[in-house]
């Protein structure tokens, strides 16, 4: 279904809508059930219940910046909110929440118009805070939300399927893959496996390096936990299984070499054997892993949703001629030493 670009039709009205950072008076309204909302689940957020009021409180105490952001649009008793979370020290943010509360009035802009303006300002603020890439995992059924992101310059680089363990292990085998806990020496091997099984378009969008895979020891704070396991020799891994656990459930993600796909069920059984509670269990597969869906269904996982993974860059590469200073009278040529890492990549 093609959607008309409706989000610019009421620009004159939307420009009068006040967009600002969160203030203490917003916390009460954010605790109430919104009239309309979209949660853009990352893998980590799928394991943890998203609480807009709690994130707004953190933004209120620590300010909007690279680690988190909450923006509010307010007009005539209607409040709208957009929220984003940083990615652990990297110059990146995930847009995670859009919501509206209050009585809908016909003379006011639609929720999608207001969300467009909020996201537009969120992108501007991200650039001011040296965020180089913005991501959004838009639910496939929300075509209007995807159209907003398209008009703001976001591009889809892949899709993913969320599966829920909701049935029995039909083949009833108990074989577990001989996986071992990830260690520091595995970072580069995992990154090499990622490069071997992931399309170049996805790699270009995600800009990952070996440090992305670092979990030197299992990380656990309360019920929040991250842990990972690998299969195969140190320099030639066959599979990588990662688990994120939170109050809302457990989320598995998997990398596996094409010639080792017959071990996908055994690898997942190994991960399931590490769990000892009744929280929901999810598995996330990308569209280039669709051949894994059938064996995962045999294990009891069923698809419950799809997301389009979107990215927007806030920086533009600039080419600087190195020889130009040589031809300018009165100036001494100077060439800066090149850097391996992107500026502010690890800031």
C-alpha positions as CSV (number, residue, x, y, z in Angstrom):
1,X,0.0,0.0,0.0
2,X,1.4,3.4,-1.0
3,X,1.1,6.1,1.5
4,X,0.8,9.7,0.5
5,X,3.3,12.1,2.0
6,X,0.7,13.5,4.5
7,X,3.2,14.6,7.1
8,X,4.0,17.9,5.5
9,X,0.5,19.0,4.7
10,X,-0.1,20.5,8.1
11,X,3.4,21.9,8.5
12,X,2.1,25.4,9.3
13,X,0.1,24.0,12.2
14,X,2.8,21.7,13.4
15,X,5.4,24.5,13.4
16,X,3.4,26.1,16.2
17,X,3.5,23.0,18.3
18,X,6.0,23.5,21.1
19,X,8.8,20.8,21.3
20,X,10.9,20.8,24.3
21,X,12.9,18.5,26.7
22,X,11.0,16.7,29.5
23,X,10.1,18.6,32.6
24,X,8.9,17.3,36.0
25,X,5.3,18.0,35.1
26,X,5.5,15.4,32.2
27,X,6.3,12.4,34.5
28,X,2.7,12.0,35.7
29,X,1.2,12.0,32.2
30,X,3.9,9.5,31.0
31,X,2.9,7.1,33.8
32,X,-0.7,6.9,32.4
33,X,-1.7,4.6,29.5
34,X,-1.2,6.5,26.2
35,X,-3.9,6.9,23.6
36,X,-1.5,5.8,20.9
37,X,2.0,4.4,21.1
38,X,4.6,2.4,19.2
39,X,7.5,0.6,20.9
40,X,10.5,0.0,18.5
41,X,12.0,-3.0,20.2
42,X,15.7,-3.6,20.1
43,X,16.9,-7.1,21.2
44,X,17.8,-5.7,24.6
45,X,14.5,-3.8,24.9
46,X,12.6,-7.0,24.1
47,X,14.0,-8.5,27.2
48,X,13.2,-5.5,29.4
49,X,9.9,-3.7,29.8
50,X,10.1,-0.2,28.4
51,X,8.9,2.4,30.9
52,X,8.6,5.8,29.2
53,X,8.3,7.6,32.6
54,X,11.4,5.9,34.0
55,X,13.5,6.9,30.9
56,X,12.1,10.4,31.1
57,X,13.1,10.6,34.7
58,X,16.7,9.7,33.8
59,X,16.7,12.3,31.1
60,X,15.4,14.9,33.6
61,X,18.1,14.0,36.1
62,X,21.0,13.7,33.6
63,X,19.9,15.7,30.6
64,X,19.3,14.8,27.0
65,X,22.5,13.7,25.3
66,X,24.2,10.8,23.5
67,X,23.2,8.2,26.0
68,X,19.5,9.0,26.2
69,X,16.9,11.5,25.0
70,X,13.2,12.4,25.6
71,X,11.4,15.1,23.7
72,X,7.9,16.3,24.4
73,X,5.4,18.0,22.1
74,X,2.5,19.8,23.8
75,X,-0.5,21.5,22.5
76,X,-4.0,22.1,23.9
77,X,-4.0,19.3,26.3
78,X,-2.4,16.8,24.0
79,X,1.1,15.5,24.8
80,X,3.4,13.5,22.5
81,X,6.7,12.0,23.3
82,X,9.7,10.5,21.4
83,X,12.6,8.7,23.1
84,X,16.0,7.3,22.1
85,X,18.7,5.3,23.8
86,X,22.4,5.4,23.2
87,X,24.5,2.3,22.4
88,X,27.1,1.9,25.1
89,X,29.6,4.6,24.4
90,X,29.3,4.4,20.6
91,X,28.2,7.5,18.6
92,X,24.8,5.9,17.9
93,X,21.2,6.0,19.2
94,X,18.2,3.7,18.9
95,X,14.8,5.4,18.6
96,X,12.7,3.3,20.9
97,X,9.4,4.9,21.7
98,X,6.7,7.1,20.2
99,X,3.5,7.9,22.2
100,X,0.6,10.3,22.5
101,X,-1.8,11.0,25.3
102,X,-4.8,13.3,25.7
103,X,-8.1,13.7,23.8
104,X,-7.8,13.7,20.1
105,X,-9.3,16.8,18.5
106,X,-10.1,17.2,14.8
107,X,-8.6,20.7,14.6
108,X,-5.3,19.5,15.9
109,X,-2.5,17.8,13.8
110,X,-2.7,14.0,13.7
111,X,-0.4,11.9,15.9
112,X,1.7,11.0,12.9
113,X,2.2,14.7,12.1
114,X,3.4,15.4,15.6
115,X,5.6,12.4,15.7
116,X,7.2,13.5,12.4
117,X,8.1,16.9,14.1
118,X,9.4,15.2,17.2
119,X,11.6,12.8,15.3
120,X,12.9,15.6,13.1
121,X,14.0,17.5,16.2
122,X,15.4,14.3,17.7
123,X,17.6,13.9,14.7
124,X,18.8,17.5,15.0
125,X,19.6,17.1,18.7
126,X,21.4,13.9,17.9
127,X,23.7,15.7,15.5
128,X,24.4,18.4,18.1
129,X,25.4,15.6,20.5
130,X,27.8,14.0,18.0
131,X,25.6,11.0,17.3
132,X,26.7,9.7,13.9
133,X,24.0,7.1,13.3
134,X,20.4,6.8,14.3
135,X,18.6,3.4,14.2
136,X,15.0,2.4,14.4
137,X,13.4,-1.1,14.4
138,X,10.0,-0.2,12.9
139,X,7.2,-2.8,13.2
140,X,6.3,-4.0,9.7
141,X,2.6,-3.6,10.3
142,X,2.9,0.2,11.1
143,X,3.2,1.5,7.6
144,X,2.5,5.0,8.6
145,X,5.4,5.0,11.1
146,X,7.7,3.6,8.4
147,X,6.6,6.4,6.1
148,X,7.6,9.0,8.7
149,X,11.0,7.5,8.9
150,X,11.4,7.3,5.1
151,X,10.5,11.0,4.8
152,X,13.1,11.8,7.5
153,X,15.9,10.1,5.5
154,X,16.0,6.7,7.2
155,X,16.8,3.7,5.0
156,X,16.0,0.0,5.5
157,X,19.1,-2.2,5.5
158,X,17.4,-5.5,6.5
159,X,14.4,-7.0,8.2
160,X,14.2,-9.3,11.2
161,X,11.7,-11.9,12.5
162,X,10.9,-12.2,16.2
163,X,10.1,-15.8,17.3
164,X,8.6,-16.9,20.6
165,X,9.1,-20.4,22.1
166,X,5.5,-21.4,22.3
167,X,5.4,-25.1,21.5
168,X,7.1,-28.4,22.3
169,X,10.3,-29.8,20.9
170,X,8.7,-31.9,18.3
171,X,11.6,-34.2,17.5
172,X,12.3,-34.8,21.2
173,X,16.0,-35.1,20.8
174,X,18.3,-34.0,23.6
175,X,21.6,-33.5,21.8
176,X,23.3,-30.3,22.8
177,X,26.1,-28.6,20.8
178,X,29.4,-28.6,22.6
179,X,29.5,-24.8,23.0
180,X,31.8,-23.0,25.4
181,X,31.5,-19.6,27.0
182,X,32.9,-16.7,25.0
183,X,36.2,-15.4,26.1
184,X,38.4,-12.4,25.3
185,X,40.4,-14.3,22.7
186,X,37.2,-14.9,20.7
187,X,36.4,-11.3,19.7
188,X,38.1,-11.3,16.3
189,X,36.9,-14.8,15.5
190,X,33.3,-13.8,16.2
191,X,33.8,-10.6,14.1
192,X,35.2,-12.8,11.3
193,X,32.1,-15.1,11.5
194,X,29.8,-12.0,11.4
195,X,31.6,-10.8,8.3
196,X,31.3,-14.2,6.6
197,X,27.5,-14.6,7.1
198,X,26.3,-11.0,7.0
199,X,25.6,-9.1,3.7
200,X,27.8,-6.1,3.0
201,X,24.9,-3.7,3.1
202,X,24.1,-4.7,6.6
203,X,27.7,-4.5,7.7
204,X,28.0,-1.0,6.2
205,X,24.9,0.1,8.1
206,X,25.9,-1.4,11.5
207,X,29.6,-0.3,11.4
208,X,30.6,-3.0,13.9
209,X,34.1,-3.8,15.0
210,X,35.6,-6.6,17.1
211,X,34.9,-4.7,20.4
212,X,31.1,-5.0,19.6
213,X,31.3,-8.6,20.7
214,X,33.1,-8.1,24.0
215,X,31.6,-9.9,26.9
216,X,34.7,-10.8,28.9
217,X,32.5,-12.2,31.8
218,X,28.8,-12.8,32.1
219,X,27.2,-9.4,32.9
220,X,24.4,-9.6,35.4
221,X,22.7,-6.8,37.3
222,X,19.6,-7.9,39.2
223,X,17.6,-9.8,36.6
224,X,19.4,-8.2,33.6
225,X,22.0,-10.5,32.1
226,X,24.2,-10.8,29.0
227,X,26.2,-13.8,28.1
228,X,27.4,-15.5,24.9
229,X,28.8,-18.9,23.8
230,X,30.8,-20.0,20.7
231,X,31.2,-23.3,18.8
232,X,34.3,-24.4,17.0
233,X,38.1,-23.8,17.2
234,X,39.4,-20.4,18.3
235,X,40.3,-19.2,14.8
236,X,37.4,-20.7,12.8
237,X,34.2,-20.5,14.7
238,X,31.1,-22.3,13.4
239,X,28.5,-20.6,15.6
240,X,27.9,-17.8,18.0
241,X,24.9,-17.7,20.4
242,X,24.1,-14.6,22.4
243,X,21.6,-14.2,25.2
244,X,20.1,-11.0,26.7
245,X,17.9,-11.5,29.7
246,X,15.7,-9.1,31.5
247,X,12.5,-8.8,33.5
248,X,10.3,-9.4,30.4
249,X,12.1,-12.4,29.1
250,X,15.2,-14.0,27.4
251,X,16.3,-13.1,23.9
252,X,18.6,-15.2,21.8
253,X,20.5,-14.1,18.7
254,X,22.5,-16.5,16.5
255,X,25.3,-16.4,14.0
256,X,26.1,-19.7,12.2
257,X,28.2,-20.6,9.2
258,X,26.2,-22.0,6.2
259,X,28.1,-25.4,6.4
260,X,27.1,-25.7,10.1
261,X,23.4,-25.0,9.8
262,X,22.6,-28.6,10.6
263,X,23.7,-27.8,14.2
264,X,21.3,-24.8,14.7
265,X,18.8,-26.8,16.8
266,X,21.6,-28.3,18.9
267,X,23.1,-24.8,19.5
268,X,19.7,-23.4,20.6
269,X,19.1,-26.4,22.8
270,X,22.4,-25.7,24.5
271,X,21.2,-22.1,25.2
272,X,17.8,-23.2,26.4
273,X,19.5,-25.6,28.8
274,X,21.2,-22.6,30.5
275,X,17.8,-21.2,31.6
276,X,16.1,-22.1,34.8
277,X,13.0,-19.9,35.0
278,X,9.6,-19.4,33.2
279,X,10.1,-16.0,31.7
280,X,9.2,-15.8,27.9
281,X,11.9,-16.9,25.5
282,X,12.5,-15.2,22.1
283,X,14.7,-15.7,19.2
284,X,15.6,-13.0,16.7
285,X,16.5,-13.9,13.1
286,X,17.4,-11.6,10.2
287,X,15.9,-12.0,6.7
288,X,19.2,-13.4,5.4
289,X,18.8,-16.2,8.0
290,X,15.3,-17.3,6.8
291,X,16.5,-20.8,6.1
292,X,16.8,-21.2,9.9
293,X,13.2,-20.5,10.5
294,X,12.0,-24.1,9.7
295,X,14.4,-25.9,12.1
296,X,13.6,-23.4,14.8
297,X,9.9,-24.0,14.4
298,X,10.6,-27.7,14.8
299,X,12.2,-26.8,18.2
300,X,9.0,-24.9,19.2
301,X,9.7,-21.3,18.1
302,X,6.9,-19.5,16.3
303,X,7.1,-16.1,14.4
304,X,5.2,-13.4,16.3
305,X,6.3,-10.2,14.5
306,X,8.5,-8.6,11.9
307,X,10.5,-5.4,12.0
308,X,12.2,-3.3,9.3
309,X,15.7,-2.2,10.6
310,X,16.3,1.4,9.6
311,X,19.4,3.7,9.8
312,X,20.1,7.4,9.2
313,X,23.5,8.9,9.1
314,X,23.9,12.4,10.6
315,X,27.4,13.0,9.2
316,X,28.7,13.5,5.7
317,X,32.2,12.5,4.7
318,X,34.3,15.5,3.4
319,X,37.2,15.1,1.0
320,X,40.0,17.5,1.7
321,X,42.7,18.0,-1.1
322,X,46.1,17.4,0.5
323,X,48.1,19.4,-2.1
324,X,46.1,22.6,-2.1
325,X,48.1,24.3,0.6
326,X,51.3,23.9,-1.5
327,X,49.9,26.3,-4.1
328,X,48.8,29.0,-1.7
329,X,51.4,31.8,-1.3
330,X,52.6,32.4,2.2
331,X,51.3,29.2,3.7
332,X,53.4,26.3,4.7
333,X,52.1,22.9,3.6
334,X,50.8,20.8,6.5
335,X,49.3,17.3,6.3
336,X,47.6,15.9,9.3
337,X,48.5,12.3,10.2
338,X,45.6,9.9,9.3
339,X,43.7,8.2,12.0
340,X,42.6,4.6,11.9
341,X,39.3,5.0,13.9
342,X,36.5,7.4,13.0
343,X,36.6,10.6,15.0
344,X,34.6,10.4,18.2
345,X,33.8,6.7,17.5
346,X,34.9,5.7,20.9
347,X,34.3,9.0,22.7
